[in-house]
Amino acid sequence: GPQPRHPSQIYQFLGEGLLLFVLLWLYARQPRKTGQVSGAFLFGYGVLRFVAEYFREPDAFLGLQALGLSRGQWLCVPMILAGAALWAWASRRRDAALEN
């Protein structure tokens, strides 16, 4: 019979949708420097998507790639790095909006 599958769409909705929304909403309630919330989003979405990819069936025509990771996971790596870099850059810069 058919292989049982994880309901990865539900995992993605709960993680990348609800959880990330709540965490970013809580984080953004305090004044933040320009770019910090965007960096946190990129980082958080990338991490949650990377984890969710373990529960998805890899695309048949792509399969798993280097280090046993899917194409989706490899695409998450630059997103995670960009989010961390944006957050770090935004954290170090002066923000006139916060100083007024």
MOPAC internal coordinates of N, CA, C and O (Angstrom, degrees):
PM7 1SCF
backbone

  N    0.0000 0     0.00 0     0.00 0    0    0    0
  C    1.4254 1     0.00 0     0.00 0    1    0    0
  C    1.5185 1   111.44 1     0.00 0    2    1    0
  O    1.2310 1   120.96 1     2.31 1    3    2    1
  N    1.3010 1   115.76 1  -177.69 1    3    2    1
  C    1.4730 1   119.99 1  -179.92 1    5    3    2
  C    1.5278 1   112.00 1   -66.65 1    6    5    3
  O    1.2310 1   121.61 1   -34.37 1    7    6    5
  N    1.3214 1   114.52 1   145.63 1    7    6    5
  C    1.4718 1   120.98 1   176.95 1    9    7    6
  C    1.5255 1   109.58 1   -67.39 1   10    9    7
  O    1.2310 1   119.75 1   -44.70 1   11   10    9
  N    1.3311 1   118.08 1   135.30 1   11   10    9
  C    1.4701 1   118.14 1   172.65 1   13   11   10
  C    1.5323 1   109.59 1   -68.10 1   14   13   11
  O    1.2310 1   120.90 1   -37.66 1   15   14   13
  N    1.2938 1   115.88 1   142.34 1   15   14   13
  C    1.4663 1   121.48 1  -178.02 1   17   15   14
  C    1.5191 1   110.09 1  -124.06 1   18   17   15
  O    1.2310 1   121.31 1   -28.23 1   19   18   17
  N    1.3107 1   115.10 1   151.77 1   19   18   17
  C    1.4659 1   120.46 1   172.08 1   21   19   18
  C    1.5237 1   108.36 1   -73.59 1   22   21   19
  O    1.2310 1   119.94 1   -34.06 1   23   22   21
  N    1.3313 1   117.72 1   145.94 1   23   22   21
  C    1.4719 1   120.00 1   175.12 1   25   23   22
  C    1.5313 1   109.94 1   -80.42 1   26   25   23
  O    1.2310 1   120.83 1  -108.88 1   27   26   25
  N    1.3295 1   116.02 1    71.12 1   27   26   25
  C    1.4682 1   120.47 1  -172.31 1   29   27   26
  C    1.5236 1   112.67 1   -61.87 1   30   29   27
  O    1.2310 1   119.96 1   151.84 1   31   30   29
  N    1.3353 1   117.69 1   -28.16 1   31   30   29
  C    1.4653 1   119.10 1   177.96 1   33   31   30
  C    1.5260 1   110.37 1   -64.19 1   34   33   31
  O    1.2310 1   120.54 1   142.98 1   35   34   33
  N    1.3267 1   116.58 1   -37.02 1   35   34   33
  C    1.4700 1   120.47 1   178.07 1   37   35   34
  C    1.5234 1   109.72 1   -68.31 1   38   37   35
  O    1.2310 1   120.15 1   137.80 1   39   38   37
  N    1.3359 1   117.33 1   -42.20 1   39   38   37
  C    1.4655 1   120.53 1   177.91 1   41   39   38
  C    1.5285 1   110.05 1   -59.71 1   42   41   39
  O    1.2310 1   120.92 1   137.25 1   43   42   41
  N    1.3208 1   115.85 1   -42.75 1   43   42   41
  C    1.4608 1   119.33 1  -178.92 1   45   43   42
  C    1.5248 1   111.03 1   -67.48 1   46   45   43
  O    1.2310 1   119.89 1   139.56 1   47   46   45
  N    1.3124 1   117.81 1   -40.44 1   47   46   45
  C    1.4599 1   120.73 1   177.31 1   49   47   46
  C    1.5209 1   110.58 1   -61.46 1   50   49   47
  O    1.2310 1   120.37 1   134.94 1   51   50   49
  N    1.3348 1   116.91 1   -45.06 1   51   50   49
  C    1.4623 1   120.07 1  -178.17 1   53   51   50
  C    1.5268 1   111.76 1   -69.35 1   54   53   51
  O    1.2310 1   120.34 1   137.64 1   55   54   53
  N    1.3250 1   116.95 1   -42.36 1   55   54   53
  C    1.4637 1   120.52 1  -177.34 1   57   55   54
  C    1.5129 1   113.38 1   -80.37 1   58   57   55
  O    1.2310 1   120.94 1   119.22 1   59   58   57
  N    1.3269 1   115.80 1   -60.78 1   59   58   57
  C    1.4631 1   120.82 1  -175.51 1   61   59   58
  C    1.5167 1   112.00 1   -76.93 1   62   61   59
  O    1.2310 1   120.45 1   157.53 1   63   62   61
  N    1.3075 1   116.75 1   -22.47 1   63   62   61
  C    1.4613 1   120.57 1   179.58 1   65   63   62
  C    1.5097 1   111.64 1   -92.08 1   66   65   63
  O    1.2310 1   120.50 1   101.04 1   67   66   65
  N    1.3073 1   116.64 1   -78.96 1   67   66   65
  C    1.4644 1   120.92 1  -172.98 1   69   67   66
  C    1.5240 1   113.64 1   -68.05 1   70   69   67
  O    1.2310 1   120.07 1   126.81 1   71   70   69
  N    1.3312 1   117.47 1   -53.19 1   71   70   69
  C    1.4655 1   120.43 1  -175.75 1   73   71   70
  C    1.5280 1   111.00 1   -60.63 1   74   73   71
  O    1.2310 1   120.34 1   130.96 1   75   74   73
  N    1.3193 1   116.95 1   -49.04 1   75   74   73
  C    1.4647 1   119.81 1  -178.75 1   77   75   74
  C    1.5249 1   110.84 1   -64.00 1   78   77   75
  O    1.2310 1   120.09 1   139.91 1   79   78   77
  N    1.3373 1   117.43 1   -40.09 1   79   78   77
  C    1.4606 1   120.57 1   177.52 1   81   79   78
  C    1.5236 1   111.02 1   -59.54 1   82   81   79
  O    1.2310 1   120.22 1   131.83 1   83   82   81
  N    1.3257 1   117.18 1   -48.17 1   83   82   81
  C    1.4743 1   120.93 1  -178.19 1   85   83   82
  C    1.5211 1   110.49 1   -63.96 1   86   85   83
  O    1.2310 1   120.15 1   134.28 1   87   86   85
  N    1.3330 1   117.32 1   -45.72 1   87   86   85
  C    1.4656 1   119.91 1  -179.20 1   89   87   86
  C    1.5280 1   111.55 1   -62.59 1   90   89   87
  O    1.2310 1   120.22 1   136.41 1   91   90   89
  N    1.3278 1   117.19 1   -43.59 1   91   90   89
  C    1.4662 1   119.65 1   179.20 1   93   91   90
  C    1.5199 1   111.45 1   -68.73 1   94   93   91
  O    1.2310 1   120.33 1   143.24 1   95   94   93
  N    1.3202 1   116.98 1   -36.76 1   95   94   93
  C    1.4684 1   120.27 1   177.54 1   97   95   94
  C    1.5271 1   109.86 1   -61.91 1   98   97   95
  O    1.2310 1   120.57 1   135.08 1   99   98   97
  N    1.3345 1   116.52 1   -44.92 1   99   98   97
  C    1.4696 1   119.84 1   178.32 1  101   99   98
  C    1.5272 1   110.77 1   -64.70 1  102  101   99
  O    1.2310 1   120.28 1   137.84 1  103  102  101
  N    1.3276 1   117.08 1   -42.16 1  103  102  101
  C    1.4609 1   121.94 1  -179.13 1  105  103  102
  C    1.5264 1   111.13 1   -64.83 1  106  105  103
  O    1.2310 1   120.29 1   140.74 1  107  106  105
  N    1.3346 1   117.05 1   -39.26 1  107  106  105
  C    1.4634 1   121.36 1  -175.05 1  109  107  106
  C    1.5228 1   112.99 1   -82.92 1  110  109  107
  O    1.2310 1   119.45 1   176.04 1  111  110  109
  N    1.3135 1   118.65 1    -3.96 1  111  110  109
  C    1.4675 1   120.40 1   179.52 1  113  111  110
  C    1.5206 1   111.53 1   -66.25 1  114  113  111
  O    1.2310 1   120.15 1   149.21 1  115  114  113
  N    1.3112 1   117.32 1   -30.79 1  115  114  113
  C    1.4608 1   122.19 1   175.45 1  117  115  114
  C    1.5248 1   108.18 1   -89.14 1  118  117  115
  O    1.2310 1   119.89 1   -30.78 1  119  118  117
  N    1.3186 1   117.81 1   149.22 1  119  118  117
  C    1.4739 1   118.66 1   176.50 1  121  119  118
  C    1.5305 1   110.17 1   -59.89 1  122  121  119
  O    1.2310 1   120.79 1   -48.12 1  123  122  121
  N    1.2995 1   116.10 1   131.88 1  123  122  121
  C    1.4666 1   122.71 1   179.76 1  125  123  122
  C    1.5176 1   108.96 1  -124.34 1  126  125  123
  O    1.2310 1   121.33 1   -24.26 1  127  126  125
  N    1.3039 1   115.07 1   155.74 1  127  126  125
  C    1.4595 1   119.87 1   175.70 1  129  127  126
  C    1.5223 1   109.22 1   -68.87 1  130  129  127
  O    1.2310 1   121.28 1   -30.50 1  131  130  129
  N    1.3255 1   115.16 1   149.50 1  131  130  129
  C    1.4554 1   121.07 1   179.54 1  133  131  130
  C    1.5280 1   109.74 1   -55.62 1  134  133  131
  O    1.2310 1   120.30 1   -55.22 1  135  134  133
  N    1.3070 1   117.04 1   124.78 1  135  134  133
  C    1.4580 1   122.53 1   178.93 1  137  135  134
  C    1.5118 1   114.39 1   102.95 1  138  137  135
  O    1.2310 1   119.64 1   159.98 1  139  138  137
  N    1.3271 1   118.30 1   -20.02 1  139  138  137
  C    1.4611 1   119.46 1  -177.52 1  141  139  138
  C    1.5287 1   112.44 1   -66.56 1  142  141  139
  O    1.2310 1   119.90 1   135.93 1  143  142  141
  N    1.3199 1   117.79 1   -44.07 1  143  142  141
  C    1.4662 1   119.86 1  -179.21 1  145  143  142
  C    1.5321 1   110.04 1   -67.75 1  146  145  143
  O    1.2310 1   120.22 1   140.53 1  147  146  145
  N    1.3196 1   117.18 1   -39.47 1  147  146  145
  C    1.4683 1   120.15 1   177.60 1  149  147  146
  C    1.5223 1   110.86 1   -63.52 1  150  149  147
  O    1.2310 1   120.33 1   137.40 1  151  150  149
  N    1.3191 1   116.97 1   -42.60 1  151  150  149
  C    1.4589 1   120.65 1   176.99 1  153  151  150
  C    1.5126 1   111.77 1   -63.07 1  154  153  151
  O    1.2310 1   120.49 1   138.34 1  155  154  153
  N    1.3312 1   116.66 1   -41.66 1  155  154  153
  C    1.4612 1   120.57 1   178.06 1  157  155  154
  C    1.5247 1   110.60 1   -64.13 1  158  157  155
  O    1.2310 1   120.36 1   141.51 1  159  158  157
  N    1.3478 1   116.93 1   -38.49 1  159  158  157
  C    1.4660 1   119.91 1   177.47 1  161  159  158
  C    1.5237 1   111.09 1   -63.05 1  162  161  159
  O    1.2310 1   120.21 1   129.25 1  163  162  161
  N    1.3328 1   117.21 1   -50.75 1  163  162  161
  C    1.4666 1   120.15 1  -179.06 1  165  163  162
  C    1.5218 1   111.21 1   -58.40 1  166  165  163
  O    1.2310 1   120.76 1   135.92 1  167  166  165
  N    1.3184 1   116.16 1   -44.08 1  167  166  165
  C    1.4576 1   120.31 1   179.74 1  169  167  166
  C    1.5289 1   110.54 1   -64.34 1  170  169  167
  O    1.2310 1   120.46 1   128.78 1  171  170  169
  N    1.3326 1   116.73 1   -51.22 1  171  170  169
  C    1.4613 1   120.77 1  -177.15 1  173  171  170
  C    1.5145 1   112.92 1   -63.74 1  174  173  171
  O    1.2310 1   120.36 1   136.23 1  175  174  173
  N    1.3340 1   116.91 1   -43.77 1  175  174  173
  C    1.4629 1   120.08 1   178.90 1  177  175  174
  C    1.5248 1   110.20 1   -63.49 1  178  177  175
  O    1.2310 1   120.52 1   136.87 1  179  178  177
  N    1.3318 1   116.61 1   -43.13 1  179  178  177
  C    1.4606 1   120.07 1   179.80 1  181  179  178
  C    1.5154 1   112.30 1   -60.79 1  182  181  179
  O    1.2310 1   120.20 1   135.65 1  183  182  181
  N    1.3278 1   117.23 1   -44.35 1  183  182  181
  C    1.4691 1   121.05 1  -179.95 1  185  183  182
  C    1.5248 1   110.63 1   -65.76 1  186  185  183
  O    1.2310 1   120.25 1   132.16 1  187  186  185
  N    1.3348 1   117.12 1   -47.84 1  187  186  185
  C    1.4628 1   119.97 1  -178.76 1  189  187  186
  C    1.5261 1   111.54 1   -64.80 1  190  189  187
  O    1.2310 1   119.97 1   141.05 1  191  190  189
  N    1.3117 1   117.66 1   -38.95 1  191  190  189
  C    1.4646 1   120.73 1   177.81 1  193  191  190
  C    1.5217 1   110.61 1   -67.58 1  194  193  191
  O    1.2310 1   120.08 1   140.76 1  195  194  193
  N    1.3281 1   117.45 1   -39.24 1  195  194  193
  C    1.4631 1   121.67 1   177.87 1  197  195  194
  C    1.5228 1   110.03 1   -57.70 1  198  197  195
  O    1.2310 1   120.32 1   133.60 1  199  198  197
  N    1.3350 1   117.00 1   -46.40 1  199  198  197
  C    1.4700 1   121.72 1   179.94 1  201  199  198
  C    1.5283 1   110.25 1   -66.38 1  202  201  199
  O    1.2310 1   120.08 1   135.62 1  203  202  201
  N    1.3279 1   117.46 1   -44.38 1  203  202  201
  C    1.4694 1   121.01 1  -179.03 1  205  203  202
  C    1.5264 1   111.53 1   -61.17 1  206  205  203
  O    1.2310 1   120.16 1   149.55 1  207  206  205
  N    1.3157 1   117.31 1   -30.45 1  207  206  205
  C    1.4655 1   120.87 1  -179.59 1  209  207  206
  C    1.5297 1   112.07 1   -62.59 1  210  209  207
  O    1.2310 1   119.59 1   155.48 1  211  210  209
  N    1.3371 1   118.38 1   -24.52 1  211  210  209
  C    1.4628 1   120.19 1   177.24 1  213  211  210
  C    1.5260 1   111.29 1   -64.33 1  214  213  211
  O    1.2310 1   119.79 1   155.85 1  215  214  213
  N    1.3190 1   118.00 1   -24.15 1  215  214  213
  C    1.4557 1   122.01 1  -176.62 1  217  215  214
  C    1.5249 1   112.88 1   -96.78 1  218  217  215
  O    1.2310 1   120.01 1   175.22 1  219  218  217
  N    1.3019 1   117.59 1    -4.78 1  219  218  217
  C    1.4660 1   121.59 1   179.68 1  221  219  218
  C    1.5173 1   110.01 1   -93.25 1  222  221  219
  O    1.2310 1   121.46 1   -30.61 1  223  222  221
  N    1.2992 1   114.81 1   149.39 1  223  222  221
  C    1.4613 1   120.98 1   172.88 1  225  223  222
  C    1.5255 1   107.55 1   -73.85 1  226  225  223
  O    1.2310 1   119.84 1   -54.96 1  227  226  225
  N    1.3487 1   117.91 1   125.04 1  227  226  225
  C    1.4686 1   118.21 1   178.75 1  229  227  226
  C    1.5317 1   110.37 1   -61.95 1  230  229  227
  O    1.2310 1   120.52 1   -30.70 1  231  230  229
  N    1.3171 1   116.61 1   149.30 1  231  230  229
  C    1.4638 1   120.14 1   176.12 1  233  231  230
  C    1.5220 1   108.91 1   -57.45 1  234  233  231
  O    1.2310 1   120.75 1   -49.54 1  235  234  233
  N    1.3344 1   116.17 1   130.46 1  235  234  233
  C    1.4640 1   121.08 1  -174.77 1  237  235  234
  C    1.5278 1   111.78 1   -58.70 1  238  237  235
  O    1.2310 1   120.03 1   141.69 1  239  238  237
  N    1.3217 1   117.55 1   -38.31 1  239  238  237
  C    1.4649 1   120.32 1  -176.74 1  241  239  238
  C    1.5273 1   112.54 1   -78.66 1  242  241  239
  O    1.2310 1   119.85 1   167.90 1  243  242  241
  N    1.3451 1   117.89 1   -12.10 1  243  242  241
  C    1.4638 1   121.23 1   179.18 1  245  243  242
  C    1.5204 1   111.83 1  -107.20 1  246  245  243
  O    1.2310 1   120.47 1   138.29 1  247  246  245
  N    1.3283 1   116.72 1   -41.71 1  247  246  245
  C    1.4570 1   120.50 1  -176.07 1  249  247  246
  C    1.5221 1   110.92 1    63.75 1  250  249  247
  O    1.2310 1   121.36 1    16.17 1  251  250  249
  N    1.3152 1   115.01 1  -163.83 1  251  250  249
  C    1.4600 1   119.78 1   176.83 1  253  251  250
  C    1.5222 1   108.65 1   -85.36 1  254  253  251
  O    1.2310 1   120.95 1   -29.51 1  255  254  253
  N    1.3158 1   115.80 1   150.49 1  255  254  253
  C    1.4560 1   120.47 1  -176.86 1  257  255  254
  C    1.5271 1   109.43 1  -113.60 1  258  257  255
  O    1.2310 1   120.10 1    26.18 1  259  258  257
  N    1.3021 1   117.42 1  -153.82 1  259  258  257
  C    1.4639 1   122.78 1  -176.81 1  261  259  258
  C    1.5204 1   111.00 1   -52.44 1  262  261  259
  O    1.2310 1   120.92 1   -39.02 1  263  262  261
  N    1.3176 1   115.86 1   140.98 1  263  262  261
  C    1.4677 1   124.42 1   179.47 1  265  263  262
  C    1.5280 1   112.81 1    61.04 1  266  265  263
  O    1.2310 1   120.06 1  -160.92 1  267  266  265
  N    1.3222 1   117.49 1    19.08 1  267  266  265
  C    1.4577 1   121.66 1   178.52 1  269  267  266
  C    1.5144 1   114.40 1    71.33 1  270  269  267
  O    1.2310 1   120.35 1  -159.81 1  271  270  269
  N    1.3238 1   116.93 1    20.19 1  271  270  269
  C    1.4641 1   120.96 1  -179.90 1  273  271  270
  C    1.5265 1   109.95 1   -99.40 1  274  273  271
  O    1.2310 1   121.00 1   -28.20 1  275  274  273
  N    1.3256 1   115.70 1   151.80 1  275  274  273
  C    1.4619 1   120.79 1   177.79 1  277  275  274
  C    1.5287 1   109.81 1   -80.20 1  278  277  275
  O    1.2310 1   121.06 1   -12.74 1  279  278  277
  N    1.3190 1   115.58 1   167.26 1  279  278  277
  C    1.4646 1   120.24 1   176.44 1  281  279  278
  C    1.5282 1   109.67 1   -59.77 1  282  281  279
  O    1.2310 1   120.36 1   139.03 1  283  282  281
  N    1.3389 1   116.91 1   -40.97 1  283  282  281
  C    1.4636 1   120.77 1   178.83 1  285  283  282
  C    1.5190 1   112.16 1   -59.45 1  286  285  283
  O    1.2310 1   120.35 1   139.79 1  287  286  285
  N    1.3360 1   116.93 1   -40.21 1  287  286  285
  C    1.4646 1   119.86 1   178.66 1  289  287  286
  C    1.5228 1   110.84 1   -66.89 1  290  289  287
  O    1.2310 1   120.57 1   139.94 1  291  290  289
  N    1.3270 1   116.51 1   -40.06 1  291  290  289
  C    1.4632 1   118.74 1   178.37 1  293  291  290
  C    1.5236 1   111.52 1   -65.10 1  294  293  291
  O    1.2310 1   120.42 1   146.91 1  295  294  293
  N    1.3272 1   116.79 1   -33.09 1  295  294  293
  C    1.4620 1   119.32 1   177.62 1  297  295  294
  C    1.5260 1   111.77 1   -73.36 1  298  297  295
  O    1.2310 1   120.23 1   158.95 1  299  298  297
  N    1.3227 1   117.17 1   -21.05 1  299  298  297
  C    1.4692 1   121.02 1   177.23 1  301  299  298
  C    1.5273 1   111.99 1   -75.42 1  302  301  299
  O    1.2310 1   120.21 1   150.91 1  303  302  301
  N    1.3267 1   117.21 1   -29.09 1  303  302  301
  C    1.4695 1   120.60 1  -176.37 1  305  303  302
  C    1.5309 1   111.75 1   -57.99 1  306  305  303
  O    1.2310 1   118.57 1   128.20 1  307  306  305
  N    1.3521 1   120.34 1   -51.80 1  307  306  305
  C    1.4693 1   117.90 1   178.40 1  309  307  306
  C    1.5258 1   112.71 1   -64.99 1  310  309  307
  O    1.2310 1   120.31 1   150.40 1  311  310  309
  N    1.3379 1   117.01 1   -29.60 1  311  310  309
  C    1.4666 1   119.54 1   177.99 1  313  311  310
  C    1.5329 1   110.28 1   -66.26 1  314  313  311
  O    1.2310 1   120.25 1   137.30 1  315  314  313
  N    1.3153 1   117.13 1   -42.70 1  315  314  313
  C    1.4675 1   121.80 1   178.34 1  317  315  314
  C    1.5281 1   109.93 1   -63.18 1  318  317  315
  O    1.2310 1   120.69 1   133.69 1  319  318  317
  N    1.3320 1   116.28 1   -46.31 1  319  318  317
  C    1.4654 1   120.46 1  -179.93 1  321  319  318
  C    1.5258 1   111.48 1   -64.33 1  322  321  319
  O    1.2310 1   120.39 1   138.16 1  323  322  321
  N    1.3388 1   116.86 1   -41.84 1  323  322  321
  C    1.4690 1   120.38 1   179.06 1  325  323  322
  C    1.5238 1   110.62 1   -65.01 1  326  325  323
  O    1.2310 1   120.18 1   139.91 1  327  326  325
  N    1.3202 1   117.26 1   -40.09 1  327  326  325
  C    1.4638 1   120.55 1   178.39 1  329  327  326
  C    1.5135 1   111.74 1   -63.38 1  330  329  327
  O    1.2310 1   120.61 1   135.90 1  331  330  329
  N    1.3304 1   116.45 1   -44.10 1  331  330  329
  C    1.4643 1   120.20 1   178.94 1  333  331  330
  C    1.5296 1   110.48 1   -64.66 1  334  333  331
  O    1.2310 1   120.54 1   137.80 1  335  334  333
  N    1.3391 1   116.57 1   -42.20 1  335  334  333
  C    1.4668 1   120.42 1   179.96 1  337  335  334
  C    1.5262 1   111.05 1   -65.63 1  338  337  335
  O    1.2310 1   120.03 1   136.87 1  339  338  337
  N    1.3289 1   117.55 1   -43.13 1  339  338  337
  C    1.4634 1   120.88 1   179.51 1  341  339  338
  C    1.5214 1   110.68 1   -63.45 1  342  341  339
  O    1.2310 1   120.46 1   136.04 1  343  342  341
  N    1.3264 1   116.72 1   -43.96 1  343  342  341
  C    1.4649 1   120.15 1   179.63 1  345  343  342
  C    1.5274 1   110.45 1   -62.80 1  346  345  343
  O    1.2310 1   120.34 1   134.97 1  347  346  345
  N    1.3419 1   116.95 1   -45.03 1  347  346  345
  C    1.4686 1   120.68 1  -179.68 1  349  347  346
  C    1.5258 1   110.65 1   -63.74 1  350  349  347
  O    1.2310 1   120.04 1   136.24 1  351  350  349
  N    1.3311 1   117.52 1   -43.76 1  351  350  349
  C    1.4658 1   121.35 1   178.78 1  353  351  350
  C    1.5203 1   110.25 1   -62.22 1  354  353  351
  O    1.2310 1   120.36 1   133.63 1  355  354  353
  N    1.3269 1   116.92 1   -46.37 1  355  354  353
  C    1.4654 1   120.83 1  -178.82 1  357  355  354
  C    1.5225 1   111.00 1   -64.40 1  358  357  355
  O    1.2310 1   120.27 1   145.27 1  359  358  357
  N    1.3089 1   117.09 1   -34.73 1  359  358  357
  C    1.4662 1   120.99 1  -178.76 1  361  359  358
  C    1.5207 1   112.05 1   -67.44 1  362  361  359
  O    1.2310 1   120.24 1   150.06 1  363  362  361
  N    1.3340 1   117.15 1   -29.94 1  363  362  361
  C    1.4650 1   121.27 1  -176.63 1  365  363  362
  C    1.5234 1   113.33 1   -86.90 1  366  365  363
  O    1.2310 1   120.15 1   159.31 1  367  366  365
  N    1.3168 1   117.32 1   -20.69 1  367  366  365
  C    1.4691 1   119.11 1  -173.57 1  369  367  366
  C    1.5223 1   111.27 1   -83.35 1  370  369  367
  O    1.2310 1   121.58 1   -23.40 1  371  370  369
  N    1.3171 1   114.58 1   156.60 1  371  370  369
  C    1.4675 1   120.34 1   174.29 1  373  371  370
  C    1.5144 1   107.60 1   -79.01 1  374  373  371
  O    1.2310 1   120.50 1   -39.88 1  375  374  373
  N    1.3020 1   116.66 1   140.12 1  375  374  373
  C    1.4634 1   121.22 1   179.10 1  377  375  374
  C    1.5158 1   108.37 1  -125.39 1  378  377  375
  O    1.2310 1   120.86 1   -73.20 1  379  378  377
  N    1.3260 1   115.96 1   106.80 1  379  378  377
  C    1.4678 1   120.95 1  -176.72 1  381  379  378
  C    1.5234 1   111.65 1   -59.81 1  382  381  379
  O    1.2310 1   119.94 1   148.15 1  383  382  381
  N    1.3245 1   117.72 1   -31.85 1  383  382  381
  C    1.4697 1   120.60 1  -178.98 1  385  383  382
  C    1.5287 1   111.24 1   -63.57 1  386  385  383
  O    1.2310 1   120.00 1   146.82 1  387  386  385
  N    1.3230 1   117.60 1   -33.18 1  387  386  385
  C    1.4691 1   120.84 1   179.94 1  389  387  386
  C    1.5219 1   112.14 1   -81.63 1  390  389  387
  O    1.2310 1   120.47 1   159.11 1  391  390  389
  N    1.3289 1   116.71 1   -20.89 1  391  390  389
  C    1.4618 1   119.85 1  -176.68 1  393  391  390
  C    1.5220 1   112.41 1   -86.21 1  394  393  391
  O    1.2310 1   119.66 1   167.65 1  395  394  393
  N    1.3059 1   118.25 1   -12.35 1  395  394  393
  C    1.4781 1   121.73 1  -179.73 1  397  395  394
  C    1.5023 1   111.46 1   -89.81 1  398  397  395
  O    1.2310 1   120.10 1   180.00 1  399  398  397

